[in-house]
Amino acid sequence: MNEKFRAASLSLRLITAAVLAAVLIAAWTMGGWYVAALVAVLAVAGMGEFLFMFQREGGWVMKILGIVLAAGYVSAHALAPSFAPALAPQFCLAFCVMAAALYALVAWSREKTLDPLRRAAVLLCGILYIPVLLSPAMHFTRWEQLFVVLLPAASDMAAYFAGVSFGRHPIWPGVSPKKSVEGAAAGLLAAVAVACAMGFFLGKAGLVSFALLGAVMGVMAQLGDFFESALKRAVNVKDSSRLLPGHGGVLDRLDSISFCVGTYAFASALYPFFQ
């Protein structure tokens, strides 16, 4: 019975992975607004998961406001460069802060407790963690978009298989007991390898620069994984949601990617890596 259950679970996981891969490849191939739409959908879905993780029951005003603000932020990020420069991301983020503060003020005037302030803080943290980190990917070049998805994926797979095969020493048991030093090392090497390979064929910078970039992004990918693990442990849930059969939720798939997108956006603003 257990073997049948495991086989069915693996099949479901593979089917979901295939569908996700097909959607990602299709959006990436068509580019432009298709990528922007995919990023927006993922950001809004991830924001919803984040809010529901921290407020399982009730709090509908906070949840609806958070989802609306997330959708508004990613929409402004997509429109700002060409169609609406006045909707610059920093202005939209300032608006999100003010909206969350107004929500906290109104709610506090009724409840007179710290709960409204905590809910507003959760809302703002969700916006910073999900739409703010993911939105820059809309304006990356095609190869940069592939880079920030492929690198954390390769790092995650290498870390998983190395950890299962010969992982012996826990790297951060207080956050994620199953992750090992051996797995983390393999993930870091895979990240550097992907960065160097893409840098060699498609890059503008030298291989040393790409190796350093791969090392930094490999570390950030694993920190993103740890951060989401800590979030789930803090609220005592296994997955961020059940939206993706066999894979958990959107946040479970974006944990490493979001940190890599944010890291690459900052790095590429300082130094050009791709044509």
Secondary structure, DSSP 8 states (H G I E B T S, - for coil): -HHHHHHHHHHHHHHHHHHHHHHHHHHHHH-THHHHHHHHHHHHHHHHHHHHHH--SS-HHHHHHHHHHHHHHHHHHHHTTTT-GGG-HHHHHHHHHHHHHHHHHHHHHHH-SSHHHHHHHHHHHHHHHTHHHHGGGGGS-HHHHHHHHHHHHHHHHHHHHHHHHH--SBS-TTT-TT-BHHHHHHHHHHHHHHHHHHHHHHBSS-HHHHHHHHHHHHHHHHHHHHHHHHHHHHHT-SSS-SSBTTTB-HHHHHHHHHHHHHHHHHHHHHS--B-
